[in-house]
Amino acid sequence: MLFPRGFRIISVTLFFYVFIYVEKSALKDVKSSSGFINNMKKIFLLMTIATFLTIACGKDAVQPLYDSSITLNAIDTINVIREAYQDKDTATLENRMEIELFNKVSGKLVFEEAALTFSAPRMIRISDTDINILLNWQGKWTRGGRMLKDRGVSTLVLDINAMKLLRVEGTSPFDTPGM
């Protein structure tokens, strides 16, 4: 964008003035060809300027809101934690969780296979220090040849600055059933 939005109004106004001027001069200068050609040069120059201003004053680029970028980062973090839990990737879990929560979750990684699915967040609340994401989840775990299923509603609380999972409120998707 070369010019601010206010120039669009000016350029459109200028365009209409040029249009009116063309009509009046065309009616006046029909008899003299040299006056008509000089007026056409002026009109062409004014039309070029008006067209340039109209094109150069495009719409402002849409910037995502701070809250929406924080929310997308939080959802990405939750998905990374979910995938790391399914893969038993303790290094990623340790980096993305608070130590106490990590110790609790890593002690319950006794399954052979896990499949967690999170629904789209039902509610996201952003405060100065943390982000609360309320969601439904379903899980299937294979342990000792048995298929275990569970589901629940959880609020995942993340630190807004570090994007680490601080705690899980409600039924935890990271608890293996039957333990």
PADRENMI-661350 format. One line per field, with one value per residue: x, y, z of N, C-alpha, C in turn; residue number from 1; residue in one letter. Coordinates in steps of 0.05 Angstrom, whole numbers, plus 5000, padded with zeros to 4 digits. Example, Ala and Ser with C-alpha at 12.3 -4.5 7.8 and 13.67 -1.06 7.14 Angstrom:
! PADRENMI-661350
n.xx <- [5264|5257]
n.yy <- [4886|4955]
n.zz <- [5156|5142]
ca.xx <- [5246|5273]
ca.yy <- [4910|4979]
ca.zz <- [5156|5143]
c.xx <- [5264|5258]
c.yy <- [4934|5001]
c.zz <- [5156|5157]
num <- [1|2]
residu <- [A|S]
! end
This chain:
! PADRENMI-661350
n.xx <- [5017|5015|4995|4956|4889|4855|4869|4841|4789|4799|4821|4778|4741|4770|4770|4716|4711|4745|4718|4670|4694|4714|4667|4645|4687|4689|4642|4649|4695|4689|4693|4746|4804|4857|4853|4821|4855|4896|4866|4851|4901|4911|4868|4880|4926|4906|4869|4904|4933|4890|4875|4922|4924|4878|4889|4936|4920|4904|4869|4879|4925|4904|4914|4926|4893|4920|4901|4881|4927|4955|4919|4920|4974|4971|4935|4965|5008|4981|4967|5018|5035|4996|5010|5062|5053|5024|5065|5101|5142|5184|5220|5199|5151|5171|5193|5147|5113|5099|5143|5122|5073|5093|5123|5081|5052|5091|5101|5057|5061|5052|5030|5021|5003|4971|4915|4894|4842|4824|4771|4747|4763|4718|4714|4755|4795|4830|4878|4919|4963|4956|4926|4864|4837|4780|4759|4732|4751|4773|4798|4838|4871|4921|4938|4974|4951|4898|4844|4831|4784|4767|4737|4726|4718|4759|4798|4851|4906|4950|5014|5019|5064|5108|5084|5073|5044|5010|4973|4920|4852|4794|4775|4833|4864|4912|4917|4924|4873|4851|4895]
n.yy <- [4977|5041|5092|5124|5107|5152|5177|5148|5168|5220|5209|5185|5227|5264|5236|5239|5295|5302|5272|5303|5351|5333|5324|5376|5405|5377|5391|5446|5454|5433|5459|5481|5447|5446|5466|5428|5382|5398|5402|5348|5325|5346|5323|5268|5265|5279|5237|5194|5204|5201|5148|5122|5137|5113|5059|5052|5060|5013|4963|4959|4914|4855|4844|4791|4785|4794|4758|4716|4695|4677|4639|4602|4585|4560|4518|4489|4474|4440|4399|4381|4361|4320|4285|4273|4246|4201|4177|4166|4202|4225|4267|4311|4316|4332|4382|4410|4409|4426|4409|4378|4359|4332|4291|4262|4246|4218|4174|4143|4122|4068|4038|3999|4020|4081|4123|4185|4232|4298|4342|4400|4460|4478|4523|4579|4613|4670|4696|4743|4712|4658|4608|4579|4521|4490|4426|4367|4299|4236|4170|4113|4058|4008|3956|3905|3870|3883|3925|3988|4039|4108|4171|4242|4307|4362|4416|4447|4478|4527|4560|4627|4653|4616|4574|4524|4465|4473|4450|4401|4405|4372|4310|4276|4269|4244|4203|4136|4089|4044|4044]
n.zz <- [5000|4980|4993|5046|5069|5062|5014|4976|4975|4958|4907|4880|4881|4850|4802|4787|4780|4737|4698|4693|4674|4625|4596|4594|4567|4519|4495|4489|4458|4406|4357|4350|4334|4354|4406|4428|4426|4462|4509|4513|4524|4575|4602|4596|4627|4678|4685|4686|4734|4771|4764|4781|4835|4854|4846|4876|4928|4959|4998|5069|5098|5130|5196|5241|5303|5369|5408|5376|5352|5397|5415|5372|5376|5426|5416|5378|5412|5447|5412|5398|5448|5455|5412|5426|5474|5455|5426|5465|5475|5516|5521|5492|5519|5569|5557|5544|5587|5656|5709|5753|5732|5688|5713|5736|5691|5660|5691|5680|5630|5610|5571|5510|5462|5444|5429|5424|5417|5408|5415|5378|5411|5463|5493|5502|5546|5559|5601|5638|5653|5639|5595|5587|5562|5544|5529|5497|5500|5474|5484|5468|5493|5489|5528|5555|5519|5521|5503|5523|5538|5544|5560|5565|5595|5595|5623|5597|5622|5603|5607|5588|5568|5564|5539|5562|5588|5646|5683|5687|5689|5711|5680|5664|5601|5599|5634|5641|5634|5685|5719]
ca.xx <- [5000|5032|4982|4936|4861|4843|4874|4821|4767|4809|4824|4751|4731|4785|4761|4690|4716|4757|4696|4653|4710|4715|4641|4642|4706|4682|4620|4658|4717|4684|4700|4775|4817|4881|4844|4810|4877|4908|4848|4853|4927|4906|4849|4894|4944|4890|4858|4927|4938|4867|4877|4945|4917|4857|4902|4956|4907|4890|4859|4899|4930|4890|4932|4912|4892|4939|4887|4879|4954|4960|4901|4931|4998|4962|4924|4988|5022|4965|4970|5045|5034|4980|5026|5085|5042|5018|5091|5117|5165|5187|5235|5180|5133|5185|5196|5121|5097|5111|5157|5104|5055|5109|5129|5057|5045|5111|5098|5034|5065|5056|5013|5035|4994|4950|4904|4878|4830|4813|4751|4753|4759|4691|4717|4783|4796|4858|4882|4946|4984|4952|4905|4848|4824|4761|4753|4725|4771|4768|4823|4839|4897|4925|4956|4973|4934|4871|4837|4818|4773|4758|4732|4720|4719|4782|4808|4880|4916|4977|5027|5016|5090|5125|5067|5076|5020|5013|4956|4896|4829|4774|4787|4857|4868|4938|4916|4917|4852|4858|4919]
ca.yy <- [5000|5065|5115|5117|5104|5178|5183|5136|5187|5242|5200|5181|5254|5274|5221|5250|5322|5299|5263|5327|5369|5322|5329|5405|5413|5365|5406|5473|5455|5418|5475|5484|5421|5448|5469|5402|5365|5407|5393|5319|5319|5351|5303|5243|5267|5278|5210|5176|5209|5191|5119|5114|5141|5093|5032|5053|5061|4988|4958|4954|4886|4846|4833|4775|4795|4781|4735|4694|4683|4663|4615|4583|4574|4542|4494|4475|4462|4418|4377|4370|4345|4296|4268|4263|4226|4176|4165|4163|4219|4238|4292|4332|4321|4347|4409|4423|4407|4432|4385|4361|4345|4313|4267|4247|4234|4199|4149|4128|4114|4039|4026|3992|4039|4100|4140|4206|4251|4321|4357|4428|4472|4489|4550|4587|4637|4680|4716|4754|4693|4632|4603|4556|4510|4470|4409|4339|4281|4207|4156|4084|4049|3980|3950|3877|3858|3892|3951|4005|4064|4128|4197|4261|4336|4373|4443|4446|4505|4532|4586|4644|4661|4593|4555|4498|4456|4475|4430|4391|4405|4353|4284|4279|4251|4232|4182|4110|4076|4019|4046]
ca.zz <- [5000|4978|5006|5066|5059|5055|4987|4959|4973|4941|4880|4869|4876|4827|4778|4779|4770|4710|4681|4688|4658|4598|4583|4588|4547|4493|4483|4483|4439|4382|4333|4346|4338|4370|4434|4436|4431|4487|4531|4515|4538|4604|4612|4598|4650|4703|4687|4694|4762|4786|4763|4797|4863|4860|4848|4897|4954|4963|5025|5089|5103|5154|5216|5261|5330|5388|5420|5357|5349|5422|5414|5353|5388|5448|5404|5367|5434|5457|5393|5401|5472|5449|5395|5442|5493|5440|5417|5489|5472|5542|5518|5484|5542|5590|5548|5540|5611|5681|5719|5769|5714|5672|5730|5739|5665|5651|5707|5670|5602|5611|5550|5485|5442|5453|5408|5436|5399|5422|5399|5376|5438|5468|5504|5508|5563|5560|5622|5637|5659|5627|5575|5594|5538|5552|5506|5501|5489|5474|5483|5467|5501|5489|5551|5562|5500|5525|5493|5544|5527|5563|5549|5586|5590|5610|5618|5597|5629|5593|5613|5564|5558|5557|5525|5575|5602|5675|5697|5674|5707|5701|5675|5649|5579|5601|5653|5628|5650|5698|5735]
c.xx <- [5018|5021|4961|4908|4849|4847|4854|4798|4775|4811|4797|4738|4744|4776|4734|4693|4727|4735|4678|4668|4712|4690|4638|4662|4700|4660|4630|4677|4713|4694|4730|4789|4842|4874|4834|4833|4892|4892|4850|4879|4924|4888|4863|4913|4928|4878|4880|4932|4915|4868|4899|4937|4896|4870|4921|4944|4891|4882|4883|4901|4917|4911|4916|4914|4911|4926|4886|4906|4961|4944|4912|4957|4991|4951|4946|5004|5007|4967|4997|5047|5019|4996|5050|5076|5037|5044|5109|5143|5169|5202|5217|5160|5146|5188|5169|5103|5113|5122|5139|5085|5069|5115|5105|5050|5065|5110|5075|5037|5071|5040|5031|5028|4972|4941|4885|4867|4818|4793|4761|4747|4731|4692|4747|4782|4825|4859|4911|4968|4980|4928|4890|4833|4806|4755|4744|4747|4761|4795|4819|4868|4898|4946|4953|4954|4904|4867|4821|4809|4765|4753|4725|4721|4742|4786|4838|4890|4945|4988|5027|5043|5107|5110|5072|5050|5025|4998|4933|4874|4807|4787|4810|4859|4894|4940|4907|4896|4862|4884|4913]
c.yy <- [5025|5089|5106|5117|5130|5186|5170|5155|5210|5233|5195|5208|5267|5261|5233|5279|5320|5291|5287|5346|5359|5328|5358|5414|5401|5380|5434|5473|5438|5433|5477|5458|5423|5451|5443|5382|5372|5399|5363|5310|5323|5330|5276|5243|5265|5250|5190|5179|5197|5160|5109|5115|5120|5066|5031|5052|5036|4985|4953|4923|4878|4833|4816|4788|4780|4756|4712|4680|4667|4637|4594|4570|4554|4516|4477|4461|4438|4394|4365|4352|4319|4276|4256|4242|4199|4162|4159|4178|4236|4265|4316|4338|4337|4376|4424|4422|4417|4407|4367|4345|4325|4288|4250|4232|4212|4173|4132|4121|4084|4024|4018|4012|4056|4117|4160|4224|4274|4334|4386|4441|4484|4517|4555|4613|4645|4701|4727|4734|4666|4631|4578|4546|4487|4453|4381|4322|4252|4193|4126|4076|4019|3974|3920|3862|3866|3920|3966|4031|4082|4153|4216|4289|4347|4403|4441|4475|4508|4559|4602|4651|4637|4572|4527|4491|4456|4454|4422|4390|4388|4326|4287|4259|4236|4211|4156|4097|4050|4020|4057]
c.zz <- [5000|4993|5026|5053|5050|5026|4968|4954|4954|4912|4866|4862|4852|4801|4769|4768|4742|4690|4673|4670|4629|4583|4575|4566|4520|4479|4474|4459|4414|4357|4329|4353|4356|4400|4445|4443|4457|4511|4535|4529|4568|4616|4616|4623|4676|4707|4697|4724|4779|4787|4781|4827|4871|4864|4871|4925|4959|4992|5043|5092|5129|5172|5235|5288|5348|5400|5401|5353|5374|5423|5395|5363|5410|5437|5391|5389|5445|5438|5394|5426|5468|5433|5410|5462|5479|5432|5440|5487|5497|5540|5511|5506|5564|5583|5547|5565|5635|5693|5735|5752|5697|5688|5733|5713|5656|5666|5697|5640|5600|5590|5526|5463|5453|5429|5422|5414|5416|5403|5395|5403|5440|5478|5509|5523|5566|5583|5619|5639|5645|5608|5584|5569|5548|5527|5515|5489|5491|5471|5482|5473|5498|5510|5558|5544|5502|5515|5515|5531|5549|5548|5572|5576|5608|5603|5620|5601|5621|5602|5587|5552|5548|5541|5535|5588|5632|5691|5679|5695|5695|5697|5656|5625|5581|5623|5639|5646|5662|5714|5762]
num <- [1|2|3|4|5|6|7|8|9|10|11|12|13|14|15|16|17|18|19|20|21|22|23|24|25|26|27|28|29|30|31|32|33|34|35|36|37|38|39|40|41|42|43|44|45|46|47|48|49|50|51|52|53|54|55|56|57|58|59|60|61|62|63|64|65|66|67|68|69|70|71|72|73|74|75|76|77|78|79|80|81|82|83|84|85|86|87|88|89|90|91|92|93|94|95|96|97|98|99|100|101|102|103|104|105|106|107|108|109|110|111|112|113|114|115|116|117|118|119|120|121|122|123|124|125|126|127|128|129|130|131|132|133|134|135|136|137|138|139|140|141|142|143|144|145|146|147|148|149|150|151|152|153|154|155|156|157|158|159|160|161|162|163|164|165|166|167|168|169|170|171|172|173|174|175|176|177|178|179]
residu <- [M|L|F|P|R|G|F|R|I|I|S|V|T|L|F|F|Y|V|F|I|Y|V|E|K|S|A|L|K|D|V|K|S|S|S|G|F|I|N|N|M|K|K|I|F|L|L|M|T|I|A|T|F|L|T|I|A|C|G|K|D|A|V|Q|P|L|Y|D|S|S|I|T|L|N|A|I|D|T|I|N|V|I|R|E|A|Y|Q|D|K|D|T|A|T|L|E|N|R|M|E|I|E|L|F|N|K|V|S|G|K|L|V|F|E|E|A|A|L|T|F|S|A|P|R|M|I|R|I|S|D|T|D|I|N|I|L|L|N|W|Q|G|K|W|T|R|G|G|R|M|L|K|D|R|G|V|S|T|L|V|L|D|I|N|A|M|K|L|L|R|V|E|G|T|S|P|F|D|T|P|G|M]
! end
